[in-house]
Amino acid sequence: MGMSDNIELWHDRHVLGGMDILQARCRTYRYDAHSHDFFVVAAFSAGAQKHRIARTHGIAVPGTVMIIPPGEMHTGESAKRHVGWDYSAFYPSVSSLDQLTDSLFGHSRGSLDFGTTFLIEDVELSAKLLAAAEVAHASCDALKRQEVVLDAFEMLIRRYGRRSSRSLIKPYATAPIQKALDYIMANLTRRLSIKEIAVQAGLSEFHFMRLFKLHTNMTVHQYVTHQRLEAAKPLLAQGASSASVAASVGFYDQSHFTSHFRRTFGLTPRRYATACR
């Protein structure tokens, strides 16, 4: 991360059942391809961010709102060299938004779905999300934080949400890859090898690596590392030390963990833990 970058990421257990929130000024920082098991809702206040979401390419500018469904691979970087972009983002779970949708429209079948238009031009909604992120960052009053975030997400859901019977957690087309993913998650803290995961998938090592990359857009190492980092965040939010968290989620040592955490999220585990509420 460059000296001109400033990334604040924290977990707020009081808002929407608990979620991560981000405020960032990115000049040289870039997001490599990755995905999440939760939504990403972002609003942009300055500059321009070039991105790829699934097979869609776009540029986010002030007044736009980005909605990334769970499981969709995405990247992000400055659209103009050394200009960068400023933005705020929320990372709510599928279940928390489903519950909010139920409270707004009543219980019905299907999950909340925002469709496949990942970037929306909506100046009013963008401003409301940015204001909510600012309150979430600055206010010590949990009730106030809850209120402004819920208000912003109500506008988002009323304007762009719908019920859908399709699964929002992106399916990994083949049974062998799903078996591999299940095995990885069940053994995340162990030192895994390609061979043992391939055996679980019933494939040769070479065939498994190719098929895994095809369906996840990540190498096995990238996927395992990302899942370990996501598993680390709730432990940090609970007050566990970086050293104990590193060991708990399967990293070789604290420095290895810290390096990957900072490269992925733009700040150290300690800064993340300190900011959590």
C-alpha positions as CSV (number, residue, x, y, z in Angstrom):
1,M,0.0,0.0,0.0
2,G,1.4,3.4,-1.0
3,M,1.9,6.3,1.4
4,S,-1.0,8.2,-0.1
5,D,-3.4,5.4,0.5
6,N,-5.6,5.5,3.6
7,I,-7.8,2.5,4.3
8,E,-10.0,2.2,7.4
9,L,-11.8,-1.2,7.8
10,W,-13.7,-2.3,10.9
11,H,-16.4,-4.7,12.2
12,D,-19.4,-3.2,13.9
13,R,-21.3,-5.9,15.7
14,H,-24.3,-3.5,16.4
15,V,-25.2,-2.9,12.7
16,L,-27.3,-5.2,10.6
17,G,-26.4,-8.2,12.7
18,G,-22.7,-7.4,12.6
19,M,-20.7,-6.5,9.4
20,D,-17.5,-4.9,8.2
21,I,-17.5,-1.3,7.0
22,L,-14.8,0.5,5.1
23,Q,-13.8,4.0,4.3
24,A,-10.9,4.4,1.9
25,R,-8.8,6.8,-0.1
26,C,-6.9,4.7,-2.7
27,R,-4.2,6.1,-4.9
28,T,-1.8,3.3,-5.7
29,Y,-3.7,0.4,-4.0
30,R,-5.4,-2.2,-6.1
31,Y,-7.6,-5.2,-5.4
32,D,-6.6,-8.4,-7.1
33,A,-9.3,-10.9,-8.1
34,H,-11.3,-12.2,-5.1
35,S,-14.8,-12.9,-4.0
36,H,-16.8,-13.0,-0.8
37,D,-19.6,-15.0,0.8
38,F,-21.5,-11.8,1.5
39,F,-22.7,-8.7,-0.4
40,V,-20.5,-5.7,-1.1
41,V,-22.3,-2.3,-1.3
42,A,-20.1,0.6,-2.2
43,A,-20.5,4.3,-2.9
44,F,-17.9,6.5,-4.5
45,S,-17.1,10.1,-3.5
46,A,-14.1,11.1,-5.6
47,G,-11.9,10.0,-8.5
48,A,-12.6,6.9,-10.6
49,Q,-12.2,3.2,-10.0
50,K,-11.8,0.7,-12.8
51,H,-13.1,-2.7,-12.0
52,R,-14.2,-6.1,-13.3
53,I,-17.1,-7.9,-11.7
54,A,-17.7,-11.4,-13.1
55,R,-17.4,-10.7,-16.9
56,T,-18.5,-7.0,-16.7
57,H,-16.0,-4.1,-16.9
58,G,-16.8,-0.7,-15.6
59,I,-15.7,2.6,-14.1
60,A,-17.2,3.8,-10.8
61,V,-17.3,7.6,-10.2
62,P,-19.0,9.9,-7.7
63,G,-22.7,9.4,-7.6
64,T,-22.6,5.7,-8.5
65,V,-23.3,2.7,-6.2
66,M,-21.7,-0.7,-6.7
67,I,-23.6,-3.9,-5.6
68,I,-21.6,-7.1,-5.8
69,P,-23.5,-10.3,-5.0
70,P,-21.9,-13.1,-2.9
71,G,-19.5,-15.3,-4.9
72,E,-18.9,-12.9,-7.8
73,M,-15.2,-12.5,-8.6
74,H,-14.1,-8.8,-8.7
75,T,-11.1,-6.5,-9.0
76,G,-10.5,-2.8,-8.5
77,E,-7.8,-0.3,-9.3
78,S,-7.4,3.4,-10.2
79,A,-8.9,4.3,-13.6
80,K,-6.2,7.0,-14.0
81,R,-2.6,6.6,-12.8
82,H,-1.9,8.4,-9.5
83,V,-5.4,9.8,-9.3
84,G,-7.1,7.0,-7.5
85,W,-10.6,7.0,-5.9
86,D,-12.3,7.6,-2.6
87,Y,-15.2,5.3,-1.5
88,S,-17.1,3.7,1.4
89,A,-18.3,0.1,1.5
90,F,-20.5,-2.1,3.5
91,Y,-20.3,-5.9,3.7
92,P,-23.6,-7.3,4.9
93,S,-24.4,-11.0,5.1
94,V,-27.1,-12.6,2.9
95,S,-29.2,-13.5,6.0
96,S,-29.1,-10.0,7.4
97,L,-30.4,-8.4,4.2
98,D,-33.0,-11.2,3.9
99,Q,-34.2,-10.3,7.4
100,L,-34.3,-6.6,6.6
101,T,-36.3,-7.4,3.4
102,D,-38.7,-9.5,5.4
103,S,-39.3,-6.6,7.7
104,L,-40.0,-4.2,4.8
105,F,-42.1,-6.4,2.6
106,G,-43.2,-9.4,4.8
107,H,-42.0,-13.0,4.6
108,S,-41.9,-14.7,1.2
109,R,-39.9,-17.3,-0.6
110,G,-36.6,-16.5,-2.1
111,S,-33.5,-14.4,-1.2
112,L,-32.9,-10.8,-1.9
113,D,-31.4,-10.3,-5.3
114,F,-30.2,-7.1,-6.9
115,G,-29.8,-8.6,-10.4
116,T,-26.7,-8.4,-12.6
117,T,-26.4,-4.6,-13.0
118,F,-23.5,-4.2,-10.7
119,L,-23.0,-0.4,-11.0
120,I,-25.9,2.0,-10.6
121,E,-26.0,5.7,-11.1
122,D,-28.0,7.1,-8.2
123,V,-26.7,10.3,-6.6
124,E,-29.2,10.3,-3.8
125,L,-28.6,6.7,-2.7
126,S,-24.8,7.2,-3.1
127,A,-24.9,10.3,-0.8
128,K,-27.0,8.4,1.8
129,L,-24.6,5.5,1.9
130,L,-21.6,7.8,2.2
131,A,-23.2,9.7,5.0
132,A,-24.1,6.4,6.8
133,A,-20.5,5.3,6.5
134,E,-19.3,8.5,8.0
135,V,-21.6,8.2,11.0
136,A,-20.7,4.6,11.4
137,H,-17.0,5.6,11.5
138,A,-17.4,8.7,13.7
139,S,-20.2,8.0,16.1
140,C,-19.9,6.2,19.5
141,D,-23.7,5.9,19.7
142,A,-24.6,2.4,18.5
143,L,-28.3,3.4,18.2
144,K,-27.4,6.3,15.8
145,R,-25.2,4.0,13.7
146,Q,-27.9,1.4,13.4
147,E,-30.5,4.0,12.4
148,V,-28.5,5.7,9.6
149,V,-27.3,2.4,8.1
150,L,-30.7,0.8,8.2
151,D,-32.2,3.9,6.6
152,A,-29.6,3.7,3.7
153,F,-30.2,0.0,3.2
154,E,-34.0,0.5,3.2
155,M,-33.6,2.9,0.3
156,L,-31.3,0.5,-1.5
157,I,-33.6,-2.5,-1.2
158,R,-36.8,-0.5,-2.0
159,R,-35.2,0.9,-5.2
160,Y,-33.3,-2.1,-6.5
161,G,-34.0,-5.3,-4.5
162,R,-36.3,-8.1,-5.5
163,R,-37.0,-11.6,-4.4
164,S,-35.4,-14.4,-6.4
165,S,-35.4,-18.2,-6.1
166,R,-31.9,-18.5,-7.5
167,S,-29.1,-19.1,-5.0
168,L,-27.0,-16.0,-4.3
169,I,-24.0,-18.1,-3.1
170,K,-22.5,-18.8,-6.5
171,P,-22.5,-22.6,-7.2
172,Y,-19.2,-24.1,-8.2
173,A,-20.7,-26.1,-11.1
174,T,-19.1,-29.5,-10.5
175,A,-19.5,-31.9,-7.6
176,P,-15.7,-32.5,-7.4
177,I,-15.0,-28.8,-6.9
178,Q,-17.7,-28.5,-4.3
179,K,-16.2,-31.5,-2.4
180,A,-12.8,-29.8,-2.6
181,L,-14.2,-26.5,-1.2
182,D,-16.0,-28.4,1.6
183,Y,-12.8,-30.2,2.5
184,I,-10.8,-27.0,2.5
185,M,-13.2,-25.2,4.8
186,A,-13.3,-28.2,7.2
187,N,-9.5,-28.3,7.4
188,L,-8.6,-24.6,7.0
189,T,-6.3,-24.6,10.0
190,R,-4.2,-27.5,8.7
191,R,-1.3,-27.3,6.3
192,L,-3.1,-28.5,3.2
193,S,-1.5,-30.0,0.1
194,I,-2.8,-30.1,-3.5
195,K,-2.5,-33.9,-3.5
196,E,-4.8,-34.4,-0.5
197,I,-7.4,-31.9,-1.7
198,A,-7.3,-33.5,-5.2
199,V,-7.9,-36.9,-3.6
200,Q,-11.0,-35.6,-1.9
201,A,-12.2,-34.3,-5.3
202,G,-11.4,-37.6,-7.0
203,L,-9.2,-35.9,-9.6
204,S,-5.5,-36.0,-10.6
205,E,-3.5,-33.0,-9.2
206,F,-3.1,-31.4,-12.6
207,H,-6.8,-31.8,-13.6
208,F,-7.9,-30.6,-10.2
209,M,-5.8,-27.4,-10.3
210,R,-7.1,-26.6,-13.8
211,L,-10.7,-27.3,-12.9
212,F,-10.4,-25.3,-9.6
213,K,-9.1,-22.2,-11.3
214,L,-11.8,-22.5,-14.0
215,H,-14.6,-22.5,-11.5
216,T,-13.3,-20.1,-8.8
217,N,-11.0,-17.8,-10.9
218,M,-8.4,-18.4,-8.1
219,T,-5.5,-20.8,-7.6
220,V,-5.9,-23.2,-4.7
221,H,-3.4,-21.2,-2.7
222,Q,-5.1,-17.9,-3.3
223,Y,-8.5,-19.4,-2.3
224,V,-7.2,-21.0,0.9
225,T,-5.3,-17.8,1.9
226,H,-8.4,-15.7,1.4
227,Q,-10.6,-18.0,3.4
228,R,-8.1,-18.0,6.2
229,L,-8.0,-14.2,6.2
230,E,-11.8,-14.0,6.4
231,A,-11.8,-16.5,9.2
232,A,-9.3,-14.3,11.1
233,K,-11.4,-11.2,11.1
234,P,-14.1,-12.3,13.6
235,L,-11.3,-13.5,16.0
236,L,-9.5,-10.2,15.8
237,A,-12.8,-8.4,16.4
238,Q,-13.3,-10.4,19.6
239,G,-9.9,-9.2,20.9
240,A,-7.6,-12.2,20.1
241,S,-4.0,-11.3,19.5
242,S,-2.5,-11.4,16.0
243,A,-0.2,-14.2,17.0
244,S,-2.9,-16.5,18.3
245,V,-5.2,-15.7,15.4
246,A,-2.4,-16.5,12.9
247,A,-2.0,-19.9,14.5
248,S,-5.7,-20.5,14.8
249,V,-6.5,-20.0,11.1
250,G,-3.5,-21.8,9.7
251,F,-0.8,-19.3,8.9
252,Y,2.8,-20.3,9.4
253,D,3.5,-17.4,11.7
254,Q,2.4,-13.9,12.7
255,S,4.6,-12.1,10.1
256,H,3.2,-14.3,7.3
257,F,-0.3,-13.6,8.5
258,T,0.2,-9.8,8.9
259,S,1.8,-9.5,5.4
260,H,-1.2,-11.3,3.7
261,F,-3.8,-9.4,5.8
262,R,-2.2,-6.0,4.9
263,R,-1.9,-6.9,1.2
264,T,-5.5,-8.0,1.0
265,F,-7.3,-5.5,3.2
266,G,-4.9,-2.5,3.1
267,L,-4.3,-2.3,6.9
268,T,-2.7,-4.4,9.6
269,P,-4.6,-6.9,11.8
270,R,-3.9,-4.7,14.8
271,R,-5.5,-1.6,13.1
272,Y,-8.5,-3.7,12.1
273,A,-8.9,-5.1,15.6
274,T,-8.5,-1.7,17.3
275,A,-11.3,-0.2,15.0
276,C,-13.8,-2.9,15.6
277,R,-16.8,-2.2,17.8
